[in-house]
Amino acid sequence: MKIGIYGGTFNPPHLGHLAAARTAMDALKLDKLLLMPAAIPPHKVLPADSPSKEHRLAMVEIMADAMNLPGRVEVSSLEMDREGKSYTSDTLEAIHKQYPDAELWLLMGTDMFLTLHHWHDPGTITRLAGICAFGRTEQDGEAVFAPQREYLAKHFGAKVVTITLPGLVDISSTQLRDLLSREKGSEYLLPAVYGYILMHRLYDTSVVLKELTLPQLRACSYSMIRAKRVPHVMGVEEEAVRLAKFWGADPELARHAGILHDCTKYLELEPQLELCRKYGIELDSLEQKAVKLLHSKTGACIAKYVFGEPEEVYQAIFWHTTGKANMSLLDKILYMADYIEPNRDFDGVERLRKLAYTDLDQAMLLGVEETIADMKQRGVPIHTNTQQARDWLRRQGVTLGD
């Protein structure tokens, strides 16, 4: 097994880090990559206003999730859990003990590579791991790498691979922190990392969460969910706007509802329940134990109380999972957008898509009926609000026809 270890302060993790990690995995044919934020780096002092190690760890976890390689990319808190300075030699010895038969590779940027011989116990480092150095610009080529590679091979017997990342915009973490403090620099970050920074007011960012631009709102939403969920959220936003324009609803309210509708999707049961208690949401016996029913309620609360969304958006998000009787036009639009967005692929979705643009109420009834039938087949309890939505539509004279 080949294991890469990519350490650093990740203050913050940016697109350069992501590109380096992906390139190294491909070039070295790594079976596993460990992303390892340092608690107290021995080679430099963290700026006084740096985020806590917990925040840096959370941002690296977002970056790992974005790589979409479950089982192959992991975030390790090994150095953060260890007291004192984060010496790489100690880290490699611990990993070697855990994976005694693995071939270890230590990944690093140009600056770190050029000073490796001055690190604590470089002999242990080069004995336990090969070195993979990558340059941030095309200027970091052989003229820079070759002398150090030869020096490390001669004095330490080091095995070295050097990689240049062509076309990558050069940005240092120091420069990026300065840009962020001036409300710039988002283009160097994964949107979800940028959203995390805004949500937690890191690096002297001071945006008002109730006054975000659309890109900022999307970034905050994406920071709260898994990367694999983002295409769905983007699809719901797109579909909700299209439906709103077609049926005469406010497209911007539909857009905001789409962006935020799943923002608490990945919270476990207890945090969901805690948010319901915080915002005074009363739950029935089924909701108290069915976590899948809660994200619409808690997401609505986050939309309203954190991001300042109006009551119409709150209501649409609140009911987008179960539906209910007496749904507003915006409620129906978000419910259907969630059902038929472009990434959905199930038997009958094309019929629903056609109905959604010919008879919205018929589309709603069909969607609710299919949901009830599916839940019955799987033996899953059907929420009373879903049943009431079906009965209400029927009372309005809505039928499915042939």
N, C-alpha and C positions, 0 to 999 in steps of 0.2 A: 504494500500500500504506500502511495506517495501522499504526504501531508504537507501542505503549505501553511506557514505561520506568518500572518501579516499583522504586525503590531504597530502601535503609534498612539499619539494622543487623540487623534481624530477629533480635532477641536476647531471646526466641526468636520465630519466626514463629507467630502464633496465628490463631484463627478470625476475628478482626477483619481481619487482613491478607488472609485468603482471601476473605472477603466483599467487601472493597474491590476486590480484583483481578477477581473475577467480575462485579461490578456495573459497573466501569469498562469491561471488555471489551464488555459488552452495550450500555452507554450510548453509547460512542464507536464501536461497531462495528469494533473493532480486528481486523486480520488477524493480528497477532502481538503477544505480550506478553513483554517481557524482564524477568525478576525478577533484581535486581542487588544482592546484599549488598555493603555497603561494608566496606572493610578498615579504614581510619582515617577515621571521619566528621569533617568539618571543624567541625560545629556543636555537637558534644558529645564528652565523653570517655567511652569505654567503661569500665564498672565494672572494677575490677582483676581480679575473679574471673570475667570473662566467658569463655565458651568460645572456643577458637581459631577463626580464620576458616574453617578446614576443617570444623569442626563446624557452624558457622552455615550454610556453603554446603550441607552435607549435609542439614540440616533444611529449607532452602528447596527443595532438590531433591525432598524428600518432599512438600512442599506443592504444587509444580508437578505432580508425578505425580498427586496427588489431584484436580487440576482436570480430568484426563482429556481433554486437548486436545492430543494429540501433533501436533507440527509448528506449533502456534500458540502454545504456552506454552513458553518456554525459560528456563533459568537461565544467566545470564552471570557469568563470573568476571572480567570486564573490570576492574572497580575493584580487586578483590583482587589481580590480577596486576600492577597498576601500583604502583610505589613511591610513598610519600608519601601525603598526604591525598587523599581521594576527592572531588575537586571535580566537581560536576555539569556545569559548563561544559565541562570536558575530556572527560567521558564523552559528552556530547551531540555534541561535535565528532567524536569517534571513531566514533560510531554514524552520524552524518550522512555521514561519509566512506565507511562501509561500505554505507550505503543512501542514496545521494545523491538519489534521487527519492521517497523515502518521506516521508509526513507523520508527524512525531514528536509524541508526547504524553507529557508528564512527569506522573506520578501522585504525589500526596502527600496526607498528612493535614492536618487543620486547622492544627495548630501550625506545621508547616513552611510552609504556604501563607501564614500571617499574617506570617512573618518572611522571605519570599522576597526582598524588596528589600534585605535585609542580607547575602544570600549573596555568595559570591565571583563576580564578573562576572555580575550578573543580566541585563545587556543581552544577552549571548551566549545565556544560557539561554532568554530569551523570544523571541529572534530565531530560534532553531533549533527550538523546540518550543512547542506549545500546553500550557497548564497545566490539569490536571484535579485539582481538590481535592475530597476527600470528608470529611464529618464523621462522627465515631464515634457521635454521638447526635443526636436530633432537635433538640436545643438549638443544634447547629452549623448554623443555617439562614441565611436571607438577612440577618438583622440582623448576623451575624458575617461572612458572606462578602462582602456587597455593597460595603462601603467599600474593602476590599483589592482586590477585582476592579476597581473604578473607578480606584484609585490605580495599579495595575499597567498598566491600559490607557492611562491618561493619560501616565505617565512612561516606559513602555517599549514601548508598543504591543502589550501582551500579549494573546493570545487565551486566554480563561479559560472553563472549564466547571466548575461546582460541583455536587456531588452529596451528598445526605444519605442515609445508610444507616439507614432506619427499623427500629426493633425490635432493633437490634444491641446486645448487652450491652457496655457500655463497660468496657474493661480496658486499662491501659497495660502496656507491657513491664516497667516498674519494679515495678508492683504484682504482675504475674504472677511475676516472679523471686522476689519475697518469698514469695508463696504456695507456690511450688514448693519453696523451702527448708524450708517447714513441712509438706511432704507433702500439699499442697492444690493446687488450680488446674487439675487435669487437664481439667475441663469446658470450659476456654477453648482447648484444643488439639486438633488432630487426634490420634486415638489413636496413629497411627504416629509422630508427632512426640513425643508423650509417652513412647512406648516407647523412642525413640532417646535421649531425655534420661535415662531410667532406666538404659538399657544402658551409657551412657557417664558416668553419675554427674555430670551437668551441674547447675549452679545449686544446688550443695550438697545434691542429693538423695543419699540414702544407703540406699536399700532393699537388702535382701539378695535377690539374684536367685533364690536357692533357696527363698525364703519369700514369693513374690509372691501377691497376691490374684488372683482370676481376671481382673478387668478389667486389672490390670497385666500379667499373663501374655499376654493377648490383645494388648495394646498393644505389648509387646516383639516378639511374633511378627509383627504387622503392620508393624512398623518395618523388618523384614528382607526384606520382599517388596514387590512392586509393588501399587499400589492395585487394579488390575484382578484381582488374585489373591485379594483379601480375601473377596469373596462366596463363592468356592469353599471357602476355609478355614472360613468361618462355616457353610457348608452341610455340610462334612464333620464339624465339631464336632456340629452338630444331629443328623445322621444317625447318627453313632457312638453318641451318647447314647441315641437311640431304639432302635437295634439292641441295645445292651448291656442296656437294661431289658427288652427282649423276650426275649432269650436267656439272661438271668441272669448277665451279666458285671458288673463294677464300672463303673457309669456315669461316675464321676469319673475313673477311669483312662482310659476311652474319651474323655472330654471333653478331657483334657490331651493325649492322643495326637492328637486331631483338631486342636487349636489349633496344635500345633507340627510337624505332619507335613511341611509344606512350607517350614519356616523358612529353609532354605538353597537353595531352588529356583532363585534367580537368581544364584548364584555361578558364575563362569566355571570352566573346567576346572582351571586351576592352583590357585586358592584351594581348590577341592574336594579336589584331590590333597594339598595342604598340610595340610588338616584331617585327612585320612585318615592321613597320616604322623604328625601330632601325636598322634592317639588310637590309633595302632597298628592301623589297619584294613588287612588284607591284601586286595589287589585282584587279580583275574585279568586276563588280557590284554585282554578285552573292556571291563571296567570302567575300565581305565587310559586308555581313549581315548573312552569313551562317557559324556559328561557327564550325560546324562539318567538314568543308572543310579546316580549318586553322591549325589544330594540326600537319598535315604532313609537312607543310611549316615551322612552328615555331619549331617543333621538329628537323627538318633538320638543322636549324640554330643553335640550342643549341648543337646538335651533332658536328657540324663543329667548331663553334666559342668558345664554352665553353669546350668541351671535345676533340677537336683537331682531329676529325675524317676526313678521306680523302674525296675527291670529290665524289668518287664512293658511299660511304655510305651516304653522303649528298643527292645525287641524288635519291638513292633508297628510302630513307625516304620521301623525298620531294614529290614523285609521288605515294606513296603506297596507297593513298586513292582514287584518281581519275584515276590513270593510265595516259598514254599519247601515242602519236605516237612515233615510234622509241625508244622503251624502250630497255635498255641494259639487258644483262643476269641477272645481280644482281638486276636490277629494277623488272624484272619478278619474280625472286625468292622471294623477300620480299613481293611483291603483293600477290603471291600465298600462301606463308607461313602464311600471315595474314588471308587469306581466309580459309585455311584448317587445321590450327593447331589442335592438338589433342582434345582441349576443345570445338571446334566448333561442333554443333549438329543441323543440319537443313536438310530438304529434298533435296537430291541431293549431299550432301557433299561427300558421298562415291564415286560417279562417278567422282567428281572433284579430289579427292585424287588419284584415279587410273590414271586419265589422266595426273596429274602432274608428274607422274613417267613413262609415256609412250610417251606423246607428250605435251611438256610444252606450246607450242603456242596454241594448241587446248584447253588446260586447261585455258589459259588466255582468249581466246575468249569466252569460256563458262562462265567464271566468270564475264566478262564484260557484256555479253548479259543478264545474270541473274540479275546483278545489275541494268541495264537499265530497264528491265521488272519490277523489284520490285519497282523501283522509279516511273515509270509510273503508276503502280497500286495504289501507295500511294499518287499520285499527287504531288510528290516532284520534283523540278527542277533538270534536269540532266546537269551536268557540261559539257561544250564543250570538255574538255580534255578526258572525258570518252567516248564520242561519237567518238572522233578522234582516240582513242585507238582501238575501235572496227573497224573503217573503215580502219585503217592502217593494222591490222591483216588480214582483208579480202583481202586487196590489195596484201598481201604477199601470197595469195592463201590458207590461213588457212580456213578450213571448219569444221563444227561439225559432218558431216556425219549423220548417222541415230541416 
